[in-house]
Amino acid sequence: MQAFRTKFLLKITQDSSKLTPKLTYCAVANRLKIEKQIQETKEKALLGGGQNRIDAQHKKGKLTARERIDLFADPGSFIEYDMFMEHTCTDFGMELQKFPGDSVITGHCLVNGRPIYVFSQDFTVFGGSLSSTHSKKICKIMDQAMAVGVPIVGLNDSGGARIQEGLDSLAGYADIFQRNVLASGVIPQISLIMGPCAGGAVYSPALTDFTFMVEDTSFLFVTGPDVVKSVTNEDVTQEKLGGAHTHTTVSGVAHKSFKNDIDALIQLRYFLGFLPQSNSQPIPVIACDDPCDKDVPILDTIIPLKTIEPYDMLDVILSIIDERDFFQIMPNYAKNIIVGFARMNGKTVGVVGNQPKVAAGCLDIDASIKAARFVRFCDAFNIPLITLVDVPGFLPGVHQEASGIIRHGAKLLYAYAEATVPKLTVITRKGYGGAYDVMSSKHLRGDVNYAWPTAELAVMGAKGAVSVLYRGKENADKYEAEYNNTFGNPFHAAKRGFIDDVIEPRTTRWRLCRDLDVLATKKMTNPPRKHGNMPL
């Protein structure tokens, strides 16, 4: 084969009028040498840090950077950029340690037939540490993703800044941070943490729209256990300090975790199917075989007869969406509120619902922050919002007040008030106090606001109201019954136009689907301004 190729090159390059046979032979030999060098470099790049390090990665239960891309992308669709780039550091003997592509793989691919830009950090090369070259490669595809308007996905597996490069590495992080901020609200940005992510490496994921983690093998922390031990004298493991369980249940830094690399990448592909390509592109639409013009009788049986008895708001959500297909965001954090993506008649919607099973569905600091960020994401990318309300108020307590429930609760209020996407609200049971206002009420430009017959709309519950209105008087039961007759139903609000209709629960799905069709062409803008100043 090689002999045939040499003969072919001789034939197409030989020009007897200009080249001697010797010169022609040299030109062919030089070309063959370059081609061989290219092939060898590519083969070296494909091996990353070498087979021993690949084996070490596998022993930890982790895929390599290239294996992750192969699993994430549609088969044969990945186009790689900058495979030949190498770091430029000459200090600490680094000039003797170079790998093609350095420590990150970048390019674009198709996911479910739609273009996505992706980078995958290679832990087998210098622990995936970020060099100036590493940063330039990431910045390049971020710029291109912004230019063409498609999501960018980061598969993070990095020990942090490359110490040998000093400030060059830190400058590289800042370049990425700047692009994260500029891309915010323009294209979806998703971070999947698949290994250690320490120091400056944690802030880019924190700036992206969604951060997912892999259980047992991924970690996020500003300083590792050794530094914590030396500074605070605390003994802590990596998992306890910054593992998936910590960040999905306690800190709220991560939005969801998955069992392993394969599960994470498959779920990420599925998740991207809910998102538009950019803020100027329409939401995805898929074929829907679930009837959207029929009653759902089970909805009539979900609300308990006793108003203080809990129920699962997920039962309501799964009954009204297409095919009970719900991608819940932050399912293990601030469980008193539910947020996630679903479809109605094949079109993506964002769902927010109070969860009566946890803290009676009260809004607290964590729930307010969780829901506010989700609402703002949906509004930024033109995803309609469906809000299911059963909220007895904001959670009282010294800790909540001292920790700033006022300003944190105001974040959710701000998010709903600012949102211009279609907003549909269904009050299933309680809607009390300021929390009623906050949960996408008609007063915050709610487009369609329904109430079930079980809805109770008031400043507070009957017992609390009577203790204020009739303090010191007897016959409290009589006054509570009187208060309930006035406010313990949806009719008082309906008479004032605060809700659009009182509906039978079974009709909820087809009504919402109909309303979404009507509101599909909604156009609303906020006053011209550089940006608002939401509570922090």
C-alpha positions as CSV (number, residue, x, y, z in Angstrom):
1,M,0.0,0.0,0.0
2,Q,2.8,2.4,0.9
3,A,4.6,1.6,-2.3
4,F,1.5,2.4,-4.3
5,R,1.0,5.7,-2.5
6,T,4.7,6.7,-3.2
7,K,4.2,5.8,-6.9
8,F,1.0,7.9,-7.0
9,L,2.6,10.9,-5.4
10,L,5.5,10.7,-7.8
11,K,3.1,10.7,-10.7
12,I,1.1,13.8,-9.6
13,T,4.2,15.8,-8.5
14,Q,6.7,15.1,-11.2
15,D,7.2,17.9,-13.7
16,S,10.1,17.1,-16.0
17,S,10.4,20.6,-17.1
18,K,11.1,22.0,-13.6
19,L,12.1,19.2,-11.3
20,T,14.9,16.8,-11.4
21,P,14.1,13.2,-10.4
22,K,16.1,13.7,-7.3
23,L,14.1,16.8,-6.3
24,T,10.9,15.1,-7.1
25,Y,11.8,12.1,-4.9
26,C,12.8,14.5,-2.0
27,A,9.4,16.3,-2.3
28,V,7.5,13.0,-2.1
29,A,9.6,11.8,0.7
30,N,9.1,15.0,2.7
31,R,5.3,14.8,2.2
32,L,5.3,11.2,3.3
33,K,7.3,12.2,6.4
34,I,4.9,14.9,7.3
35,E,1.9,12.6,6.8
36,K,3.5,10.0,9.0
37,Q,4.3,12.7,11.7
38,I,0.6,13.8,11.6
39,Q,-0.6,10.3,12.0
40,E,1.8,9.6,14.9
41,T,0.8,12.8,16.6
42,K,-2.9,11.9,16.2
43,E,-2.3,8.5,17.7
44,K,-0.4,10.0,20.6
45,A,-3.3,12.5,21.2
46,L,-5.8,9.6,21.2
47,L,-3.8,8.0,24.1
48,G,-3.9,11.2,26.2
49,G,-1.4,10.7,29.1
50,G,-0.7,7.1,28.1
51,Q,-2.1,3.6,28.6
52,N,-1.0,3.4,32.2
53,R,-3.0,6.5,33.1
54,I,-6.0,5.4,31.1
55,D,-5.9,2.1,33.1
56,A,-5.8,4.1,36.3
57,Q,-8.8,6.1,35.2
58,H,-10.7,3.0,34.5
59,K,-9.8,1.5,37.9
60,K,-11.5,4.5,39.5
61,G,-14.7,3.6,37.7
62,K,-14.3,6.5,35.3
63,L,-14.3,6.8,31.6
64,T,-11.6,8.7,29.7
65,A,-12.2,12.1,28.2
66,R,-12.6,10.7,24.7
67,E,-14.8,7.8,25.8
68,R,-17.1,10.3,27.4
69,I,-17.4,12.3,24.2
70,D,-18.0,9.1,22.2
71,L,-20.9,8.1,24.5
72,F,-22.3,11.6,24.7
73,A,-22.3,12.4,21.0
74,D,-24.4,10.9,18.2
75,P,-22.2,8.2,16.6
76,G,-19.5,9.6,14.3
77,S,-20.7,13.2,14.7
78,F,-17.8,14.6,16.8
79,I,-15.6,17.1,15.1
80,E,-12.4,17.9,17.1
81,Y,-10.6,21.2,17.2
82,D,-7.0,21.9,18.1
83,M,-5.8,18.3,18.6
84,F,-2.2,19.4,17.9
85,M,-2.0,22.3,20.4
86,E,0.5,21.9,23.2
87,H,1.2,23.9,26.4
88,T,3.9,26.7,26.1
89,C,5.3,26.4,29.7
90,T,9.1,26.1,29.9
91,D,9.5,26.3,33.7
92,F,10.0,23.4,36.1
93,G,11.0,21.1,33.3
94,M,7.6,21.3,31.6
95,E,9.2,21.8,28.2
96,L,10.1,18.1,28.4
97,Q,6.5,17.0,29.1
98,K,4.2,17.7,26.3
99,F,1.1,16.0,25.0
100,P,-0.8,16.8,21.8
101,G,-4.1,18.6,22.7
102,D,-2.8,19.3,26.2
103,S,-5.3,18.3,28.8
104,V,-8.7,19.0,27.2
105,I,-10.6,17.8,24.1
106,T,-12.8,20.4,22.3
107,G,-15.1,20.5,19.4
108,H,-18.7,20.1,18.4
109,C,-21.0,17.2,17.8
110,L,-24.7,16.2,17.3
111,V,-26.8,15.2,20.3
112,N,-30.2,13.7,19.2
113,G,-29.5,15.3,15.8
114,R,-28.9,18.8,17.2
115,P,-25.5,20.6,17.3
116,I,-23.8,21.0,20.6
117,Y,-20.3,22.4,21.5
118,V,-18.5,20.3,24.0
119,F,-15.2,20.2,25.9
120,S,-14.0,17.2,27.9
121,Q,-11.1,17.6,30.4
122,D,-8.5,14.8,30.3
123,F,-7.4,13.8,33.7
124,T,-4.7,11.5,32.3
125,V,-2.8,14.6,31.2
126,F,-1.4,16.6,34.1
127,G,-4.5,15.7,36.1
128,G,-6.7,17.7,33.7
129,S,-5.1,20.9,35.1
130,L,-5.9,24.1,33.3
131,S,-3.1,25.7,31.3
132,S,-3.2,28.8,29.1
133,T,-3.5,26.5,26.1
134,H,-6.3,24.5,27.8
135,S,-8.1,27.8,28.4
136,K,-7.7,29.0,24.8
137,K,-9.2,25.8,23.5
138,I,-12.2,26.1,25.7
139,C,-12.7,29.9,25.0
140,K,-12.5,29.2,21.3
141,I,-15.5,26.8,21.3
142,M,-17.4,29.0,23.7
143,D,-17.0,31.9,21.3
144,Q,-18.2,29.7,18.4
145,A,-21.2,28.4,20.4
146,M,-22.2,32.0,21.1
147,A,-21.8,33.0,17.4
148,V,-23.9,30.2,16.1
149,G,-26.4,30.0,19.0
150,V,-26.1,26.5,20.3
151,P,-25.6,25.0,23.9
152,I,-22.2,24.3,25.3
153,V,-21.5,21.4,27.6
154,G,-18.4,21.0,29.8
155,L,-17.3,17.5,31.0
156,N,-15.2,18.6,33.9
157,D,-12.4,16.4,35.4
158,S,-9.7,18.7,36.6
159,G,-7.4,19.2,39.5
160,G,-7.5,23.0,39.1
161,A,-5.0,25.5,37.9
162,R,-1.7,24.3,36.5
163,I,0.7,25.5,39.2
164,Q,3.7,25.5,36.9
165,E,2.1,28.2,34.8
166,G,1.4,30.6,37.7
167,L,-0.8,33.6,36.7
168,D,-1.1,32.4,33.1
169,S,-3.3,29.7,34.3
170,L,-5.4,32.0,36.5
171,A,-5.8,34.4,33.6
172,G,-7.1,31.5,31.6
173,Y,-9.8,30.8,34.2
174,A,-10.8,34.5,34.1
175,D,-11.1,34.3,30.3
176,I,-13.5,31.4,30.7
177,F,-15.5,33.1,33.5
178,Q,-16.0,36.2,31.3
179,R,-17.5,34.1,28.5
180,N,-19.7,32.2,31.0
181,V,-21.2,35.5,32.1
182,L,-21.6,36.8,28.5
183,A,-23.3,33.6,27.4
184,S,-25.7,33.6,30.4
185,G,-29.2,33.8,29.1
186,V,-28.1,33.5,25.5
187,I,-27.2,29.9,25.1
188,P,-27.7,27.0,27.6
189,Q,-24.6,26.2,29.6
190,I,-24.3,22.8,31.3
191,S,-21.5,21.5,33.5
192,L,-21.2,17.8,34.2
193,I,-18.6,17.2,37.0
194,M,-17.0,13.8,36.4
195,G,-14.0,13.9,38.7
196,P,-12.2,16.4,41.0
197,C,-13.0,20.0,40.4
198,A,-11.0,22.2,42.8
199,G,-9.9,25.8,43.3
200,G,-10.6,28.1,40.4
201,A,-12.1,25.2,38.5
202,V,-15.3,25.3,40.5
203,Y,-16.4,28.8,39.5
204,S,-17.1,28.2,35.8
205,P,-19.6,25.4,36.7
206,A,-21.1,27.7,39.3
207,L,-21.7,30.3,36.5
208,T,-23.4,27.8,34.2
209,D,-27.1,27.1,34.1
210,F,-27.0,23.6,35.4
211,T,-24.4,21.6,37.3
212,F,-24.7,17.8,37.5
213,M,-22.4,15.4,39.3
214,V,-21.4,11.7,39.3
215,E,-21.8,9.9,42.6
216,D,-18.6,8.7,44.4
217,T,-16.2,9.9,41.7
218,S,-16.8,13.7,41.4
219,F,-16.0,16.5,43.9
220,L,-16.4,20.2,44.0
221,F,-14.5,22.3,46.6
222,V,-12.6,25.6,46.7
223,T,-10.0,24.1,49.0
224,G,-9.4,20.4,49.5
225,P,-9.4,18.4,52.8
226,D,-5.6,18.9,53.4
227,V,-6.0,22.7,53.2
228,V,-9.0,22.6,55.4
229,K,-7.1,20.5,57.9
230,S,-4.2,22.9,58.0
231,V,-6.3,26.0,58.3
232,T,-9.2,24.9,60.5
233,N,-7.9,21.7,62.0
234,E,-11.0,19.9,60.7
235,D,-10.7,16.3,59.5
236,V,-13.0,15.8,56.5
237,T,-13.1,13.5,53.5
238,Q,-13.4,14.6,49.9
239,E,-16.9,13.1,49.8
240,K,-18.1,14.9,52.9
241,L,-16.5,18.2,51.9
242,G,-17.6,18.4,48.3
243,G,-19.1,15.1,47.0
244,A,-22.3,14.7,45.1
245,H,-24.4,14.0,48.2
246,T,-23.2,17.2,49.9
247,H,-23.9,19.4,46.9
248,T,-27.2,17.9,45.9
249,T,-28.7,17.8,49.4
250,V,-27.0,20.4,51.6
251,S,-25.3,23.2,49.7
252,G,-27.5,23.3,46.6
253,V,-24.4,23.8,44.4
254,A,-25.3,20.9,42.1
255,H,-28.7,20.3,40.5
256,K,-28.7,16.5,40.3
257,S,-26.3,13.5,40.6
258,F,-26.1,10.2,38.6
259,K,-24.8,6.8,39.5
260,N,-21.8,6.6,37.1
261,D,-20.3,8.2,34.0
262,I,-22.5,6.2,31.6
263,D,-25.7,7.0,33.4
264,A,-24.7,10.7,33.6
265,L,-24.0,11.0,29.9
266,I,-27.2,9.2,28.9
267,Q,-29.2,11.4,31.2
268,L,-27.5,14.5,29.9
269,R,-28.5,13.6,26.4
270,Y,-32.1,13.2,27.5
271,F,-32.0,16.5,29.5
272,L,-30.8,18.5,26.5
273,G,-34.0,17.4,24.6
274,F,-36.0,19.7,26.8
275,L,-33.9,22.8,26.1
276,P,-34.0,25.2,23.1
277,Q,-30.7,25.8,21.3
278,S,-30.6,29.5,22.3
279,N,-32.7,32.4,23.5
280,S,-33.6,33.2,19.9
281,Q,-34.7,29.7,19.0
282,P,-38.1,28.1,19.7
283,I,-38.6,25.5,22.4
284,P,-38.3,21.8,21.2
285,V,-41.5,20.1,20.0
286,I,-41.9,16.3,19.8
287,A,-44.7,14.1,18.7
288,C,-47.2,13.6,21.6
289,D,-49.4,10.4,21.7
290,D,-50.8,11.4,25.1
291,P,-54.3,12.9,24.5
292,C,-54.4,16.6,25.5
293,D,-58.1,17.1,25.1
294,K,-59.5,14.7,27.7
295,D,-60.2,14.8,31.4
296,V,-57.9,13.1,33.9
297,P,-60.3,11.7,36.5
298,I,-57.5,10.7,39.0
299,L,-57.0,14.4,39.7
300,D,-60.3,14.6,41.4
301,T,-59.1,12.2,44.1
302,I,-55.6,13.6,45.0
303,I,-56.5,16.4,47.5
304,P,-57.4,15.0,51.0
305,L,-60.7,15.9,52.7
306,K,-58.8,17.3,55.7
307,T,-57.1,20.5,54.8
308,I,-54.1,19.8,57.1
309,E,-53.5,16.4,55.6
310,P,-50.5,16.2,53.2
311,Y,-50.4,14.8,49.7
312,D,-47.8,14.5,47.0
313,M,-47.7,17.4,44.5
314,L,-45.7,15.1,42.2
315,D,-49.0,13.1,41.7
316,V,-50.6,16.3,40.3
317,I,-47.6,17.1,38.1
318,L,-47.3,13.6,36.6
319,S,-51.1,13.6,35.9
320,I,-51.2,16.8,33.9
321,I,-47.9,16.5,31.8
322,D,-47.3,14.4,28.7
323,E,-46.7,10.7,29.4
324,R,-45.7,11.3,33.1
325,D,-42.3,12.3,31.8
326,F,-40.8,14.8,34.3
327,F,-37.1,15.7,34.6
328,Q,-36.9,17.0,38.1
329,I,-34.2,19.6,39.0
330,M,-32.6,19.5,42.4
331,P,-34.9,16.7,43.7
332,N,-33.0,16.2,46.9
333,Y,-32.6,19.9,47.9
334,A,-35.3,22.1,49.3
335,K,-37.8,19.4,48.9
336,N,-40.6,21.7,50.0
337,I,-40.7,23.0,46.4
338,I,-40.6,21.0,43.1
339,V,-39.1,22.3,39.9
340,G,-38.4,20.6,36.6
341,F,-39.0,20.2,32.9
342,A,-41.9,18.4,31.2
343,R,-43.9,18.7,28.1
344,M,-47.5,19.7,27.4
345,N,-48.8,18.6,24.0
346,G,-45.2,17.9,22.9
347,K,-43.8,21.3,23.9
348,T,-41.4,22.0,26.8
349,V,-42.7,23.7,29.9
350,G,-41.1,24.5,33.2
351,V,-43.1,23.3,36.3
352,V,-42.9,24.8,39.8
353,G,-45.0,23.3,42.6
354,N,-45.2,23.6,46.4
355,Q,-44.8,20.2,48.0
356,P,-47.3,19.7,50.9
357,K,-45.4,16.5,52.0
358,V,-42.4,18.6,53.2
359,A,-42.8,21.4,55.7
360,A,-46.4,21.7,54.5
361,G,-45.1,23.3,51.3
362,C,-43.9,26.5,53.1
363,L,-41.5,28.7,51.3
364,D,-38.1,29.0,53.0
365,I,-34.8,30.4,52.0
366,D,-33.6,27.4,50.1
367,A,-36.9,26.8,48.3
368,S,-37.1,30.5,47.3
369,I,-33.6,30.5,45.8
370,K,-34.1,27.1,44.1
371,A,-37.3,28.2,42.4
372,A,-36.2,31.7,41.6
373,R,-33.2,30.5,39.6
374,F,-35.3,28.0,37.7
375,V,-38.0,30.6,36.9
376,R,-35.3,33.0,35.6
377,F,-33.8,30.3,33.4
378,C,-37.2,29.4,31.9
379,D,-37.9,33.1,31.2
380,A,-34.5,33.6,29.6
381,F,-35.1,30.8,27.2
382,N,-38.8,31.4,26.5
383,I,-40.0,28.3,28.2
384,P,-43.6,28.7,29.5
385,L,-44.1,28.3,33.2
386,I,-46.8,26.2,35.0
387,T,-47.1,26.9,38.7
388,L,-49.0,24.6,41.1
389,V,-49.8,26.3,44.4
390,D,-50.4,24.9,47.8
391,V,-48.5,27.2,50.1
392,P,-49.4,28.2,53.7
393,G,-46.9,31.0,53.8
394,F,-43.2,31.7,54.4
395,L,-41.5,29.4,57.0
396,P,-41.4,31.3,60.3
397,G,-38.5,31.1,62.7
398,V,-35.5,33.0,64.2
399,H,-33.0,31.1,61.9
400,Q,-35.0,32.0,58.8
401,E,-35.2,35.6,59.7
402,A,-31.6,35.9,60.8
403,S,-30.5,34.2,57.6
404,G,-32.3,36.7,55.4
405,I,-35.7,35.1,54.4
406,I,-36.9,38.6,53.5
407,R,-34.3,39.2,50.7
408,H,-34.1,35.5,49.7
409,G,-37.9,35.2,49.5
410,A,-37.9,38.4,47.4
411,K,-35.8,36.6,44.8
412,L,-38.7,34.4,43.9
413,L,-41.0,37.4,43.9
414,Y,-38.6,39.2,41.6
415,A,-38.2,36.3,39.2
416,Y,-42.0,35.8,38.7
417,A,-42.6,39.6,38.4
418,E,-39.9,40.0,35.8
419,A,-40.8,36.9,33.7
420,T,-42.5,37.7,30.4
421,V,-43.1,34.1,29.2
422,P,-46.6,32.6,29.4
423,K,-47.4,32.0,33.1
424,L,-50.2,29.6,34.0
425,T,-51.1,29.0,37.7
426,V,-53.3,26.4,39.4
427,I,-54.1,26.8,43.1
428,T,-54.8,23.4,44.3
429,R,-55.4,24.1,48.0
430,K,-53.8,26.8,50.2
431,G,-52.7,30.2,49.0
432,Y,-51.9,32.2,52.1
433,G,-50.3,35.5,52.8
434,G,-47.3,36.9,50.9
435,A,-46.5,33.5,49.6
436,Y,-49.8,33.6,47.6
437,D,-48.6,36.8,45.9
438,V,-45.2,35.3,45.2
439,M,-46.3,32.1,43.5
440,S,-47.2,33.6,40.1
441,S,-50.4,35.3,41.2
442,K,-52.5,37.4,38.9
443,H,-51.0,40.5,40.5
444,L,-47.5,39.5,39.1
445,R,-48.8,39.4,35.5
446,G,-50.0,35.8,35.6
447,D,-51.7,35.1,32.3
448,V,-54.1,32.4,33.4
449,N,-54.9,31.7,37.0
450,Y,-57.1,28.8,38.0
451,A,-58.3,27.5,41.3
452,W,-59.6,24.1,42.2
453,P,-62.8,24.0,44.4
454,T,-60.5,23.0,47.3
455,A,-58.6,26.2,47.1
456,E,-58.3,28.5,50.1
457,L,-57.2,32.0,49.4
458,A,-56.6,34.3,52.4
459,V,-54.1,36.3,54.4
460,M,-53.7,33.4,56.7
461,G,-55.4,30.2,58.0
462,A,-58.6,30.4,60.0
463,K,-57.0,29.5,63.3
464,G,-54.4,32.2,63.1
465,A,-56.8,34.8,61.7
466,V,-59.3,34.2,64.5
467,S,-56.6,34.5,67.1
468,V,-55.9,38.0,65.8
469,L,-59.5,39.1,64.9
470,Y,-61.2,37.7,68.0
471,R,-58.4,37.7,70.6
472,G,-59.7,36.9,74.1
473,K,-63.2,36.0,72.9
474,E,-64.9,32.7,73.4
475,N,-66.5,30.5,70.7
476,A,-63.3,30.3,68.6
477,D,-64.8,27.4,66.7
478,K,-67.7,29.5,65.6
479,Y,-65.4,32.3,64.4
480,E,-63.1,29.8,62.6
481,A,-66.2,28.4,60.7
482,E,-67.3,31.9,59.8
483,Y,-63.8,32.8,58.5
484,N,-63.6,29.6,56.5
485,N,-67.0,30.3,55.0
486,T,-65.7,33.6,53.8
487,F,-62.1,32.8,52.8
488,G,-61.7,29.0,52.9
489,N,-62.8,28.7,49.3
490,P,-61.9,30.2,45.9
491,F,-65.1,32.3,45.4
492,H,-63.9,35.4,47.3
493,A,-60.9,35.7,44.9
494,A,-63.0,34.8,41.9
495,K,-65.5,37.6,42.6
496,R,-62.6,40.1,42.4
497,G,-61.0,38.7,39.3
498,F,-57.9,37.5,41.0
499,I,-58.4,34.0,39.5
500,D,-59.9,33.5,36.0
501,D,-62.0,30.4,36.8
502,V,-62.8,27.8,39.4
503,I,-62.2,24.5,37.6
504,E,-62.8,20.8,38.2
505,P,-59.4,19.1,38.8
506,R,-60.0,16.5,36.1
507,T,-60.1,19.3,33.5
508,T,-56.7,20.8,34.4
509,R,-54.6,19.1,31.7
510,W,-56.6,20.0,28.7
511,R,-57.2,23.5,29.9
512,L,-53.5,24.1,30.3
513,C,-52.7,22.7,26.9
514,R,-55.4,24.9,25.3
515,D,-54.1,28.0,27.1
516,L,-50.5,27.3,26.1
517,D,-51.6,27.2,22.5
518,V,-53.4,30.5,22.8
519,L,-50.4,32.1,24.6
520,A,-47.8,30.8,22.2
521,T,-47.7,34.1,20.4
522,K,-47.6,36.2,23.6
523,K,-45.4,39.3,23.4
524,M,-44.5,41.2,26.5
525,T,-41.4,43.3,27.3
526,N,-40.1,45.0,30.4
527,P,-39.2,48.7,30.6
528,P,-35.9,49.5,28.8
529,R,-32.9,49.3,31.2
530,K,-29.4,48.0,31.4
531,H,-30.5,45.4,33.9
532,G,-32.5,45.1,37.0
533,N,-31.1,44.9,40.5
534,M,-32.6,41.8,42.0
535,P,-32.2,41.0,45.8
536,L,-29.0,39.1,46.6
